[in-house]
């Protein structure tokens, strides 16, 4: 069995009770997105595959905001599989740097593999699935769907973003609608633009229904 096969089994086991927007199926979609994007990029495919599979192995939002858990779990697993240290280092850097974190922070690490996986992950936050995941997580956190009196905060710090309890619809403005212009790859940008447009149509319909216009 290849290291990719064993990683898939490991991730499925680790995330078997995960919240619906961050479960194995999310990982699988990101993995497929990453393979699609990688076709057009000069990259190390093994790192792309491992990084995509392990990028959310222990998302900090489900571990009291602790950002060290994911990298540690990923490293311990890769070491147990006798993966080359050079590959492990690259994958861990991806796990540590893939998160959106409010968007208002300076990049301290970049690689072609990170760019691909970051785009793949962000694509899953856009379009029909992005909308479904957003409201699923909002329900998981018992947040209001929408409150016209609570405006989106577009200048949140990383800590403010992590602790936000704003209505779910605000998340579209605080993150989702910003992703189109943060994509790294040519293919990612094209797909993101299409999914972005779909979300704009959804929001227009949402507000019309909210106001009793349709």
C-alpha positions as CSV (number, residue, x, y, z in Angstrom):
1,X,0.0,0.0,0.0
2,X,1.4,3.4,-1.0
3,X,1.9,6.3,1.5
4,X,-1.0,8.1,-0.2
5,X,-3.3,5.1,0.4
6,X,-2.3,4.9,4.1
7,X,-2.7,8.6,4.4
8,X,-6.3,8.4,3.1
9,X,-7.1,5.7,5.6
10,X,-5.6,7.7,8.4
11,X,-7.5,10.9,7.5
12,X,-10.8,9.1,7.2
13,X,-10.3,7.6,10.6
14,X,-9.3,10.9,12.2
15,X,-12.2,12.8,10.8
16,X,-15.0,10.2,11.1
17,X,-16.8,12.4,13.6
18,X,-15.9,15.8,12.2
19,X,-18.3,18.7,11.5
20,X,-19.9,18.3,8.1
21,X,-18.0,21.1,6.4
22,X,-14.6,19.9,7.6
23,X,-15.1,16.1,7.3
24,X,-13.5,13.5,5.0
25,X,-15.7,14.6,2.1
26,X,-14.2,18.1,2.4
27,X,-10.7,16.6,2.3
28,X,-11.6,14.5,-0.7
29,X,-13.0,17.5,-2.7
30,X,-9.9,19.5,-1.9
31,X,-7.7,16.6,-2.9
32,X,-9.5,16.4,-6.3
33,X,-9.4,20.1,-6.7
34,X,-5.6,20.1,-6.0
35,X,-5.0,17.3,-8.6
36,X,-6.9,19.3,-11.2
37,X,-5.0,22.5,-10.5
38,X,-1.6,20.7,-10.3
39,X,-2.0,19.6,-13.9
40,X,-1.3,23.1,-15.0
41,X,1.5,23.8,-12.6
42,X,5.1,22.8,-12.2
43,X,5.0,21.2,-8.8
44,X,6.0,18.2,-6.6
45,X,2.8,16.0,-6.9
46,X,3.6,13.9,-3.8
47,X,3.7,17.0,-1.7
48,X,0.5,18.3,-3.2
49,X,-1.3,15.0,-2.5
50,X,0.0,14.7,1.1
51,X,-0.6,18.4,1.8
52,X,-4.2,18.3,0.5
53,X,-5.0,15.1,2.5
54,X,-3.5,16.5,5.7
55,X,-4.3,20.2,5.5
56,X,-7.3,20.0,7.9
57,X,-6.2,16.9,9.9
58,X,-6.8,18.9,13.2
59,X,-8.3,22.3,12.3
60,X,-7.6,24.8,15.1
61,X,-11.2,26.0,15.2
62,X,-12.1,22.5,16.6
63,X,-9.1,22.5,19.0
64,X,-9.8,25.6,21.1
65,X,-7.8,27.7,18.5
66,X,-4.6,25.7,19.0
67,X,-2.7,25.9,15.7
68,X,0.0,23.5,16.8
69,X,-2.2,20.4,16.9
70,X,-2.6,19.9,13.2
71,X,1.1,20.2,12.3
72,X,2.0,17.8,15.1
73,X,-0.5,15.2,14.2
74,X,0.5,15.4,10.5
75,X,4.3,15.2,11.4
76,X,3.9,12.3,13.7
77,X,1.9,10.4,11.0
78,X,4.4,11.1,8.2
79,X,7.3,10.1,10.4
80,X,5.5,6.8,11.2
81,X,5.3,6.2,7.4
82,X,9.0,6.8,6.9
83,X,8.4,9.8,4.6
84,X,11.5,11.7,3.7
85,X,12.2,14.6,6.0
86,X,12.4,17.1,3.1
87,X,8.8,16.1,2.1
88,X,7.6,16.2,5.7
89,X,9.0,19.7,6.2
90,X,7.2,20.9,3.0
91,X,3.9,19.3,4.0
92,X,4.0,20.7,7.5
93,X,4.7,24.2,6.2
94,X,1.5,23.8,4.1
95,X,-0.6,22.7,7.1
96,X,0.8,25.7,9.1
97,X,0.1,28.3,6.4
98,X,-3.0,27.3,4.5
99,X,-5.6,29.0,6.7
100,X,-7.3,32.2,5.7
101,X,-7.0,33.7,9.3
102,X,-9.0,36.7,8.4
103,X,-6.9,37.6,5.4
104,X,-5.2,40.4,7.2
105,X,-1.8,39.0,7.8
106,X,1.6,38.9,6.1
107,X,2.6,35.7,4.3
108,X,5.8,34.2,5.8
109,X,6.0,31.1,3.7
110,X,5.1,30.3,0.1
111,X,5.6,27.4,-2.3
112,X,3.9,26.3,-5.5
113,X,2.5,23.3,-3.6
114,X,1.0,25.6,-1.0
115,X,-0.5,27.9,-3.6
116,X,-2.2,24.9,-5.3
117,X,-3.6,23.4,-2.1
118,X,-4.7,26.9,-0.8
119,X,-6.6,27.4,-4.1
120,X,-8.1,23.9,-3.9
121,X,-9.2,24.6,-0.3
122,X,-10.6,28.0,-1.1
123,X,-12.6,26.6,-4.1
124,X,-14.4,24.4,-1.6
125,X,-15.5,27.5,0.2
126,X,-17.0,29.0,-2.9
127,X,-20.1,28.2,-5.0
128,X,-22.9,25.9,-4.1
129,X,-20.8,23.7,-1.7
130,X,-19.3,26.8,-0.2
131,X,-22.8,28.1,0.6
132,X,-23.8,24.8,2.1
133,X,-20.7,24.5,4.2
134,X,-21.1,28.1,5.5
135,X,-24.7,27.5,6.8
136,X,-23.8,24.1,8.1
137,X,-21.0,25.5,10.2
138,X,-23.2,28.4,11.3
139,X,-25.8,25.9,12.5
140,X,-23.1,23.9,14.2
141,X,-22.1,27.1,16.1
142,X,-25.7,28.1,16.7
143,X,-25.3,31.4,14.9
144,X,-28.0,33.6,13.5
145,X,-28.5,33.2,9.8
146,X,-28.7,37.0,9.3
147,X,-29.1,40.2,11.3
148,X,-29.4,43.4,9.3
149,X,-28.2,45.3,12.4
150,X,-24.9,43.5,12.6
151,X,-22.6,44.7,9.8
152,X,-19.7,42.6,8.4
153,X,-16.3,43.5,9.8
154,X,-13.8,43.7,7.0
155,X,-10.8,44.7,9.1
156,X,-10.6,41.9,11.7
157,X,-7.3,40.8,13.1
158,X,-6.5,37.1,13.1
159,X,-7.7,36.8,16.7
160,X,-10.9,38.7,16.0
161,X,-11.6,36.5,13.0
162,X,-11.1,33.3,15.0
163,X,-13.4,34.5,17.8
164,X,-16.1,36.0,15.7
165,X,-19.7,35.0,16.5
166,X,-21.3,37.1,13.8
167,X,-24.4,35.9,11.8
168,X,-23.6,33.4,9.1
169,X,-24.4,35.7,6.2
170,X,-21.6,38.1,7.3
171,X,-19.1,35.4,6.6
172,X,-19.7,35.9,2.9
173,X,-18.4,39.4,3.1
174,X,-15.7,38.7,5.7
175,X,-14.2,35.8,3.7
176,X,-16.0,34.1,0.9
177,X,-16.4,37.0,-1.5
178,X,-12.8,38.0,-0.9
179,X,-11.4,34.7,-2.1
180,X,-11.7,35.3,-5.8
181,X,-9.1,38.0,-5.8
182,X,-6.7,35.9,-3.5
183,X,-6.4,32.9,-5.8
184,X,-2.9,31.9,-6.9
185,X,-3.2,29.7,-10.0
186,X,-4.7,30.4,-13.4
187,X,-7.1,27.5,-13.3
188,X,-8.1,28.3,-9.7
189,X,-8.8,31.9,-10.7
190,X,-11.1,30.8,-13.5
191,X,-13.1,28.4,-11.4
192,X,-13.3,30.8,-8.5
193,X,-14.8,33.5,-10.7
194,X,-17.6,31.2,-11.8
195,X,-18.3,30.1,-8.2
196,X,-18.1,33.7,-7.0
197,X,-20.8,34.7,-9.5
198,X,-23.0,31.9,-8.3
199,X,-22.7,33.2,-4.7
200,X,-23.6,36.8,-5.8
201,X,-26.8,35.4,-7.4
202,X,-27.6,33.5,-4.2
203,X,-27.2,36.7,-2.1
204,X,-29.4,38.7,-4.4
205,X,-32.1,36.1,-4.1
206,X,-31.6,35.9,-0.3
207,X,-32.1,39.6,0.2
208,X,-35.1,39.7,-2.1
209,X,-36.7,36.9,-0.1
210,X,-35.8,38.5,3.2
211,X,-37.5,41.7,2.2
212,X,-40.6,39.9,0.8
213,X,-39.9,41.0,-2.7
214,X,-39.9,37.5,-4.3
